[in-house]
Amino acid sequence: MLYHLLAPLAKQHIFFNLFNYLTFRAAGAVVTALLLAFLWGPAIIRRLRERNVGQVIRAEGPASHHAKRGTPTMGGLIVILATVVPTLLWARLDSRYVVVAVLAMLWAGAIGFIDDYLKIVRGKSQGLVARWKLIGQVTFGVALGVALILWPLAPDLPPTSTQLPVFKYILLVLPPPLYLLFVTVVVTGSSNAVNLTDGLDGLAAGLTAILAGTFAAFAYVFGRIDWTRYLFVYFLPGSQELTIFCGALAGAALGFLWFNAHPAQVFMGDTGSLAIGGAMGAVAIMLKAEFLLLIAGGVFAAEAVSVMLQVWVYRWHKRRSGKEYADAHRVFRMAPLHHHFEKLGWAEPQVVTRFYILGVMCAAIALATLKVR
């Protein structure tokens, strides 16, 4: 909005020329997101507490978590508002990249909000039935895939393609039906991976800031023809506007972390985790960087894989023996992965800090692939 209102005034005063610079607008989005999270956070937390929107703790979860029962949840509203508002303020609103990213966050956030509402406000312990949650995610994934095929964001590249990291100018081109499946898996997998990671104070928020900051760099690089030529990656005209969205998300996550750090005053709930995962999945798809999302979001991926592996082994053993498996047959002491380390005796802040370190390492490896070509 500010770009459309103030950039044309550059002819009258040189100050307004700043709004033509992407880096200035991206920095403005980060700062705005932080300030909005700091300003709105206490009010939203207070309102959630007044309405008794408290976290439900699983009986089978770690014993140390039972003290968290009743902590306000649905705090993901802070993240969504502090991401969407700065994006609308600082980004170009005629950018389809920005429009899709915002829609992805709002769509996935709405699914999470319904789940949290049914679980906490209506007292339904399971929240939104998993089948309906999955249908909502798949619907958006298919819609996004169809839209990208019919109206490509990068006309010079095959619409059903993605870039492969490490290799220069190598595209993996998929048949349209397979591409729709691929897009759906990325969006759904990313959304659920963040949701599974959101189990310790500050864990998902801190990792989100790292991942969003990394993709802000990718968006900036892929949207500059000089940088893409130097690094041997494909040029995606207009994609640099996603730098603003990713910067706003990173700022919003850091602002939320202020209240979510141990001991947490608020949890993001499915409202925030599904919104973040859905948005990052959509961003990666638009940048044709789905494999970079897997690398940079390695901790999120590990959390999701730990659950899938635990469930698969459980079902395999039960099918094979007809009995519930004992602890000796478990891959992890508890899934997702962060609970496994808690069961090993790691303190919650210790798990979170070490996962942050791994998140930074994954981000560094992903950034390094730009040069290793």
C-alpha positions in Angstrom: 0.0 0.0 0.0 2.7 2.4 1.0 4.6 1.7 -2.3 1.5 2.6 -4.4 0.8 5.7 -2.4 4.3 7.1 -1.8 6.7 5.8 -4.5 5.0 8.1 -7.2 5.9 11.1 -5.0 9.6 10.5 -5.6 9.5 12.9 -8.5 8.5 15.7 -6.0 10.9 14.8 -3.2 13.9 12.4 -3.1 12.9 11.0 0.3 10.0 9.1 -1.3 12.4 7.3 -3.6 13.2 5.0 -0.6 9.9 3.2 -1.3 11.2 2.1 -4.6 13.9 0.1 -2.8 13.0 -3.5 -1.9 15.5 -3.6 0.9 14.0 -0.6 2.6 10.5 -1.9 2.4 11.6 -5.4 3.6 13.3 -3.8 6.6 10.2 -1.7 7.2 8.0 -4.9 7.2 10.3 -6.7 9.7 10.2 -3.7 12.1 6.5 -3.2 11.7 5.8 -6.9 12.3 7.9 -6.8 15.5 6.1 -3.7 16.8 2.7 -5.0 16.0 3.4 -8.3 17.8 4.7 -6.3 20.8 1.6 -4.0 20.8 -1.1 -6.5 20.0 0.3 -9.4 21.9 -0.6 -8.4 25.5 -4.2 -7.4 24.4 -4.8 -10.7 22.5 -3.3 -12.8 25.4 -5.5 -10.9 27.9 -8.6 -11.5 25.8 -7.8 -15.2 25.4 -7.3 -15.5 29.1 -10.6 -13.8 29.8 -12.4 -16.2 27.5 -10.7 -19.2 29.2 -9.1 -20.3 25.9 -6.6 -22.5 27.6 -4.3 -25.2 26.2 -5.4 -28.9 26.5 -2.5 -31.1 27.6 -2.5 -34.8 26.4 -2.6 -37.3 29.3 0.2 -39.3 27.6 2.5 -36.3 27.2 5.5 -35.6 29.4 4.7 -35.1 33.0 6.4 -31.7 33.0 3.9 -30.4 30.6 0.9 -30.8 32.8 1.7 -27.5 34.6 1.0 -25.8 31.2 -2.7 -26.7 31.3 -4.8 -23.6 30.9 -2.1 -21.5 29.3 -3.8 -19.3 26.7 -3.6 -20.7 23.2 -4.7 -19.6 19.7 -1.9 -17.1 20.0 -1.2 -17.7 16.3 -3.6 -14.8 15.7 -0.7 -12.6 16.8 1.6 -14.2 14.1 -1.0 -13.9 11.4 -2.0 -10.3 12.1 1.7 -9.3 12.5 2.5 -10.9 9.2 -0.4 -10.0 7.0 -0.7 -6.3 8.0 3.0 -5.3 7.4 2.9 -7.3 4.1 -0.2 -5.3 2.9 1.5 -2.1 4.1 5.0 -2.6 2.5 4.6 -5.0 -0.4 3.3 -4.3 -3.9 -0.3 -5.3 -3.9 -0.3 -6.0 -7.6 2.2 -8.9 -7.0 0.6 -12.3 -7.5 3.4 -13.8 -5.4 2.3 -11.7 -2.4 -1.4 -12.3 -2.9 -0.9 -16.1 -3.0 1.3 -16.1 0.1 -1.2 -14.1 2.1 -4.1 -16.3 0.9 -2.2 -19.4 1.9 -1.6 -18.1 5.4 -5.2 -17.1 5.8 -6.6 -20.3 4.4 -4.4 -22.6 6.6 -4.9 -20.3 9.6 -8.6 -20.6 9.2 -8.4 -24.4 9.3 -6.3 -24.2 12.4 -8.6 -21.6 14.0 -11.6 -23.9 13.5 -9.6 -26.8 15.0 -8.6 -24.8 18.0 -12.2 -23.4 18.4 -13.8 -26.8 18.4 -11.1 -28.3 20.7 -11.0 -25.5 23.3 -14.1 -23.3 23.1 -16.6 -26.1 22.3 -14.8 -28.7 24.4 -14.3 -31.3 21.7 -11.0 -33.0 22.7 -10.0 -34.0 19.1 -10.9 -30.7 17.6 -11.6 -30.7 13.9 -11.8 -34.2 12.6 -8.5 -35.1 10.9 -10.2 -36.0 7.7 -11.8 -32.6 7.3 -8.5 -30.9 8.3 -6.7 -32.8 5.5 -9.5 -32.1 3.0 -9.0 -28.3 3.7 -5.3 -28.6 3.2 -5.5 -30.7 0.0 -8.2 -28.4 -1.5 -5.8 -25.5 -1.2 -2.9 -27.5 -2.5 -4.8 -28.6 -5.6 -6.2 -25.1 -6.2 -2.7 -23.6 -6.0 -1.3 -26.2 -8.4 -4.1 -25.6 -10.9 -3.6 -21.8 -10.7 0.2 -22.1 -11.2 -0.4 -24.3 -14.3 -3.0 -22.1 -15.8 -1.4 -18.8 -14.9 2.3 -19.3 -14.5 4.2 -16.9 -12.4 7.4 -17.4 -14.5 6.3 -17.5 -18.1 9.8 -18.5 -19.4 9.8 -21.7 -17.3 7.7 -24.8 -17.5 4.8 -24.2 -15.0 5.1 -27.8 -13.7 8.8 -27.5 -12.9 11.0 -27.1 -9.9 14.7 -26.3 -9.4 17.1 -28.9 -8.1 19.6 -27.6 -5.5 23.4 -27.9 -6.1 22.9 -28.4 -9.9 23.0 -25.3 -12.1 20.1 -24.7 -14.5 18.6 -28.1 -13.9 14.8 -28.3 -13.8 12.7 -31.2 -12.7 9.6 -31.1 -15.0 6.6 -33.1 -13.9 3.5 -34.1 -15.7 0.6 -31.9 -14.7 -1.2 -34.6 -12.6 2.0 -35.5 -10.8 2.8 -31.8 -10.3 -0.6 -31.3 -8.6 0.2 -34.2 -6.3 3.6 -32.7 -5.6 2.2 -29.3 -4.7 -0.4 -30.8 -2.5 2.1 -32.9 -0.6 4.4 -29.9 -0.1 1.7 -27.6 1.2 0.1 -30.3 3.4 3.5 -31.7 4.6 4.8 -28.3 5.5 1.7 -27.3 7.3 1.6 -30.4 9.4 5.4 -30.4 10.0 5.2 -27.0 11.7 2.1 -28.2 13.6 3.9 -31.3 15.0 7.0 -29.2 15.9 4.9 -26.8 18.0 5.2 -28.7 21.3 7.7 -26.9 23.4 7.9 -23.2 24.5 9.4 -21.1 21.7 10.4 -24.1 19.5 8.2 -23.5 16.5 8.4 -19.7 16.7 12.2 -19.6 16.8 12.6 -22.1 13.9 10.0 -20.2 11.9 12.0 -17.0 12.2 15.1 -18.8 11.0 13.3 -20.5 8.1 11.4 -17.3 7.0 14.6 -15.3 7.1 16.3 -17.8 4.9 13.5 -17.7 2.4 13.6 -14.0 2.4 17.1 -14.3 1.1 16.1 -16.8 -1.5 13.2 -14.6 -2.7 15.6 -11.6 -3.0 18.2 -13.6 -5.0 15.7 -15.3 -7.4 14.1 -12.0 -8.2 17.3 -10.3 -9.3 18.5 -11.1 -12.7 22.1 -10.1 -12.0 22.3 -12.4 -8.9 20.6 -15.3 -10.7 23.1 -15.1 -13.6 26.1 -15.1 -11.1 24.7 -18.0 -9.1 23.4 -20.0 -12.1 19.8 -20.2 -10.8 16.7 -19.4 -12.7 15.3 -15.8 -12.7 11.8 -15.4 -11.3 10.6 -11.9 -12.2 8.7 -10.3 -9.4 9.5 -13.0 -6.8 11.5 -10.4 -4.8 8.3 -9.1 -3.3 8.2 -12.3 -1.3 11.2 -11.0 0.6 8.7 -8.6 2.3 6.3 -11.4 3.2 9.0 -13.6 4.5 10.6 -10.7 6.4 7.3 -9.9 8.0 6.8 -13.5 9.0 10.3 -13.6 10.5 9.5 -10.4 12.5 6.1 -11.7 13.6 7.6 -15.0 14.8 10.3 -13.1 16.8 7.7 -10.8 18.2 5.5 -13.8 19.2 8.6 -15.5 20.7 8.8 -12.7 23.2 5.6 -14.1 24.8 6.1 -17.7 23.8 9.6 -18.2 25.3 9.9 -20.5 28.3 7.8 -20.2 30.4 5.3 -19.4 27.7 2.5 -16.9 28.4 0.7 -18.1 25.3 0.8 -20.9 22.7 0.3 -20.4 19.0 -2.0 -23.4 18.7 -3.1 -24.9 15.3 -4.2 -21.4 14.3 -0.5 -20.3 14.1 1.3 -23.5 13.2 -0.9 -24.5 10.3 -0.8 -20.9 9.0 3.0 -20.7 9.1 3.5 -24.1 7.5 0.9 -23.5 4.8 2.4 -20.1 4.0 6.0 -21.4 3.8 4.9 -24.3 1.7 3.3 -21.9 -0.8 6.3 -19.6 -0.8 8.6 -22.5 -1.6 6.4 -23.7 -4.4 6.2 -20.2 -6.0 10.0 -19.9 -5.8 10.4 -23.4 -7.3 12.5 -24.2 -4.2 10.6 -27.1 -2.6 13.8 -29.1 -2.1 15.4 -26.0 -0.4 12.4 -25.9 1.9 13.2 -29.5 2.9 16.9 -28.6 3.6 16.3 -25.3 5.3 13.4 -26.7 7.3 15.3 -29.8 8.2 14.3 -29.7 11.9 10.6 -29.4 10.9 11.1 -32.3 8.5 12.8 -34.4 11.2 9.9 -33.8 13.6 7.4 -35.0 11.0 9.4 -38.0 9.9 9.8 -39.1 13.6 6.0 -39.2 13.9 5.5 -41.1 10.7 8.2 -43.6 11.5 6.9 -44.2 15.0 3.3 -44.7 13.7 4.5 -47.0 10.8 6.5 -49.2 13.2 3.6 -49.3 15.6 1.2 -50.4 12.9 3.7 -52.9 11.4 4.3 -54.5 14.8 0.6 -54.7 15.6 -0.2 -56.2 12.2 2.6 -58.7 12.6 1.9 -59.8 16.2 -1.6 -58.7 16.8 -0.5 -57.0 20.0 0.2 -53.4 21.1 3.9 -53.0 21.0 6.0 -52.6 24.1 8.6 -49.8 24.8 11.3 -52.1 23.4 9.7 -51.9 20.0 9.5 -48.1 19.9 11.8 -46.1 17.5 11.6 -43.1 19.8 10.7 -42.9 23.5 8.0 -40.5 22.4 7.2 -38.7 19.2 7.5 -36.0 17.9 11.3 -35.9 18.2 11.5 -33.1 20.8 9.6 -35.3 23.3 12.1 -38.1 22.7 14.9 -35.8 24.0 12.8 -34.7 26.9 12.3 -38.4 27.9 16.1 -38.7 27.7 16.4 -36.1 30.5 17.0 -32.9 28.5 15.4 -29.8 30.0 12.9 -28.1 27.8 15.0 -24.9 27.2 18.0 -27.2 26.4 16.0 -29.0 23.7 14.7 -25.8 22.2 18.2 -24.1 22.1 19.8 -27.1 20.5 17.1 -27.4 17.9 17.6 -23.7 17.1 21.3 -24.5 16.5 20.3 -27.3 14.2 17.9 -25.0 12.5 20.6 -22.4 11.8 22.8 -25.2 10.5 20.1 -26.4 8.1 19.5 -22.8 6.9 23.3 -22.3 6.3 23.5 -25.5 4.3 20.5 -24.4 2.2 22.1 -21.0 1.5 25.4 -22.7 0.7 23.7 -24.7 -2.1 23.3 -21.4 -4.0 27.1 -21.3 -4.5 27.8 -25.0 -4.7 26.8 -25.4 -8.3 
